[in-house]
């Protein structure tokens, strides 16, 4: 039985594959089940009579994808922001993540995370848990109940980590395999993703073992790459034979090719590393606020767009303080301007249209045909209310969208559709 | 008759003159009329029985000062952010400001601005109007009714401006003088400030004439300084004899000394200019978001603090999209980190304590003893509610404040006291 055709009516904005913003004032978004049929200025005759949700004067946009976020760090977002990456990991992050052995604490904290994620603009996310399988399963359970679509990873950490947050390679692989077997087909919307934390905290045996699990279960992979200069030097020390940080992953088979892979940050990727990412289809999760907060630097998002790398946005909570991909869009624009001023005068800043593309279509594509309203895309949509931002003049739909990105963000999300279902 | 002594009870945070954050959990802020008497862990015996406003579990902090904001640009905040300064001025700013000849439009737009300023964390502000005296008077009227304390300037523009937003020097000076005479003593909380827009839009005759008005009426001055490299080159062309941009003002007597002066931006101030500002007591209005949005650069706030210049924060709406000084604090921290990464590795980023100082005590001092809870300071205070930011762990008062800056901002302001009066 075919699902019912339905319509949302309002001021519709979405990106095409060339990152161009399309706006249709007072238009009709027609969908069937989880599939977009089209966007129309006037409702076509064949759809007359189908149920219409009337959001006249409200903006309707695709759902947002957060390509990189640490659920267990949500509890300390906006705290200890005066520290740099490696100090921050040791004094704050690892101390907090160790608490997730306690399932009661995990339930309290993950419930707060999932509730807030559900309220905001994010419809899909790629999420780091901790090394703890039980807490990670609980996080997946909560996410699945929320109606959001997510990849979630039990993290692997087998070296250079505190005693209470370190596994042996054997234990790490055994736990990971068991976790994958338990959760692989358990949820409708939430799936496992292999998650070696980063090279400094995963020894070779662990990475090779993860590759075997990857092949057996056909899983995607997420990790961190070239975030910070000290970290890059450290990786070179740990894997002296590697020609670049990305190569340290590639040597274990966990860097793209047949493996859908997301690498967060890519602030200081070398030319070689960039070419490897392009050739192997590795996604860049661009996390502008986190890279600023942790004094890492500015990732060359313009360069990645020009080279046609796969790229989307990440909040990287708690390196980023804000769980909002709207905020990541404007943060991305802002740091790209400073990149032009101080690093590469010939690299044009990101435009608002491009930043919007990154947070919708760009990141969404990791999940398939997601993040646009082109026919055949999955039905993820947000209804935005910006009537609380007063203005004295007439505004176009595009202008209202730009204001929304800079001034409203998550609190302005009124309704939310994910994979064809209204969840708010 | 002496005014009644009153008390606010809650979790109190304020800066001392050395920019150190003082926090008193579950403390008592005692004040009389518009004067702070002190902050206490336990209520002293002599104040037993005075009226207490009980804000237990809420943060209580000094009011915020916005040292630089353009009221007529509020209507297009968050729009056209893909443009740089000079293009943005010509295509967007000047077009909008010309509309303020129409008093009806001005009333609509200024009412929106004042309402939102009243709702947020700002208690004191230094505000640019337009060249239009009538609209500027209306803005002052609305501000005075709101209970906020402000300096407001009728802007002078006599060259390099569009026909519908340009005065002759004679007209500009006549209008300014008449405006000063009308508004000088008219309002309790709102006072005039001389406001030559910047050197490129003010000829020498105008600046010298403004100096005469300044001396006659003992008025403060606000303008822009060294925001953008193209602008600085242009100023040198316009005033070839000047040794730096600041010197172009100093030659007309409008750069500090006996004249309380605020200069917005100071992104590219030379060593000479910095020394002049220090010697003459010129305030820097540090506007980090605007400097980023307009691709200007990053002002060296750390250097200005080290040299003990007078400095506070400005939102510079609409160069900055957000009217919140809380946001300016975290923007200031964030850009200072990128400054360290890309410009001056030996300049430590701003800390959260320093950014908080800048938005309270630093900027407040332009208004006298304002922006702290030290005894003898004026009574400006905010009561903040961050109970909508869930967290799984115990937090200190300082941690709650840091989270508030990054995650809540203006929407979290629950109550507001300005110059001894509760206005929200």
Contacts between the chains, C-beta under 8 A, distances in Angstrom:
chain1	res1	chain2	res2	distance
A	75	B	391	5.6
A	75	B	392	4.5
A	75	B	393	6.0
A	76	B	391	7.7
A	76	B	393	7.5
A	77	B	403	7.4
A	77	B	406	7.4
A	77	B	407	6.8
A	78	B	389	7.9
A	78	B	402	6.1
A	78	B	403	4.1
A	78	B	405	7.5
A	78	B	406	3.5
A	78	B	407	4.7
A	79	B	395	7.8
A	79	B	399	5.5
A	79	B	402	5.8
A	79	B	403	6.1
A	80	B	402	7.9
A	81	B	330	8.0
A	81	B	333	6.9
A	81	B	352	6.7
A	81	B	402	6.8
A	81	B	406	6.7
A	82	B	333	7.7
A	82	B	349	7.3
A	82	B	351	5.0
A	82	B	352	5.8
A	96	B	393	7.7
A	99	B	393	8.0
A	105	B	392	6.3
A	108	B	392	4.8
A	109	B	392	3.8
A	112	B	390	4.1
A	112	B	391	7.3
A	112	B	392	6.4
A	115	B	390	7.6
A	116	B	390	7.3
A	289	B	334	7.6
A	292	B	334	4.7
A	292	B	335	7.9
A	292	B	337	5.9
A	292	B	338	6.0
A	293	B	334	6.6
A	293	B	337	7.1
A	295	B	337	4.3
A	295	B	338	7.9
A	295	B	340	6.3
A	295	B	341	5.9
A	295	B	349	6.6
A	296	B	341	7.5
A	297	B	338	7.5
A	297	B	341	5.0
A	297	B	342	7.3
A	298	B	338	6.7
A	298	B	341	8.0
A	298	B	342	7.7
A	321	B	330	7.7
A	321	B	406	4.0
A	321	B	407	6.3
A	322	B	406	7.3
A	322	B	407	7.0
A	330	B	81	8.0
A	330	B	321	7.7
A	333	B	81	6.9
A	333	B	82	7.7
A	334	B	289	7.6
A	334	B	292	4.7
A	334	B	293	6.6
A	335	B	292	7.9
A	335	B	338	7.2
A	337	B	292	5.9
A	337	B	293	7.2
A	337	B	295	4.3
A	338	B	292	6.0
A	338	B	295	7.9
A	338	B	297	7.5
A	338	B	298	6.7
A	338	B	335	7.2
A	338	B	338	5.7
A	338	B	342	7.6
A	340	B	295	6.3
A	341	B	295	5.9
A	341	B	296	7.5
A	341	B	297	5.0
A	341	B	298	8.0
A	342	B	297	7.3
A	342	B	298	7.7
A	342	B	338	7.6
A	342	B	342	4.2
A	342	B	343	6.2
A	343	B	342	6.2
A	349	B	82	7.3
A	349	B	295	6.6
A	351	B	82	5.0
A	352	B	81	6.7
A	352	B	82	5.8
A	389	B	78	7.9
A	390	B	112	4.1
A	390	B	115	7.6
A	390	B	116	7.3
A	391	B	75	5.6
A	391	B	76	7.8
A	391	B	112	7.3
A	392	B	75	4.5
A	392	B	105	6.3
A	392	B	108	4.8
A	392	B	109	3.8
A	392	B	112	6.4
A	393	B	75	6.0
A	393	B	76	7.5
A	393	B	96	7.7
A	393	B	99	8.0
A	395	B	79	7.8
A	399	B	79	5.5
A	402	B	78	6.1
A	402	B	79	5.8
A	402	B	80	7.9
A	402	B	81	6.7
A	403	B	77	7.4
A	403	B	78	4.1
A	403	B	79	6.1
A	405	B	78	7.5
A	406	B	77	7.4
A	406	B	78	3.5
A	406	B	81	6.7
A	406	B	321	4.0
A	406	B	322	7.3
A	407	B	77	6.8
A	407	B	78	4.7
A	407	B	321	6.2
A	407	B	322	7.0
A	411	B	411	7.4
